[in-house]
Amino acid sequence: MITMPLTSAPVPGRVCWLCKHIKFYPGSPGYSSWTPSESFELGCNKEYWEFEQWEDALSDFRRKLQSAETCASFEER
């Protein structure tokens, strides 16, 4: 991950989900043994954070989305 640039003052209530840099891919099921499935992806296209679905707790997910409050790269979509 890359170090996130910080704002001079937090913006309460701002979340990554509202940023144009959010990366979301729901994944897809496999159709057969010849066409494997693709994994779910959620994170920041600026590579500031990535949600690890098998490792992160709900509190980690919440903290990552709320990191937009202090992210200088936040751009509303």
Long-range contacts (C-beta under 8 A, 24 or more apart in sequence): 1-47, 1-48, 1-49, 1-50, 2-46, 2-47, 2-48, 3-48, 4-46, 4-48, 4-49, 4-67, 4-70, 4-71, 4-72, 4-73, 5-71, 5-72, 5-73, 6-70, 6-71, 6-72, 7-70, 7-71, 7-72, 7-74, 10-69, 10-70, 11-68, 11-69, 11-70, 11-74, 12-69, 13-69, 14-68, 14-69, 14-74, 15-65, 15-66, 15-68, 15-69, 16-44, 16-49, 16-64, 16-65, 16-66, 16-67, 16-68, 16-71, 16-74, 17-65, 18-68, 18-76, 18-77, 19-44, 19-68, 19-71, 19-74, 19-75, 19-76, 19-77, 20-75, 20-76, 20-77, 21-45, 21-46, 21-73, 21-74, 21-75, 22-77, 46-73, 48-73
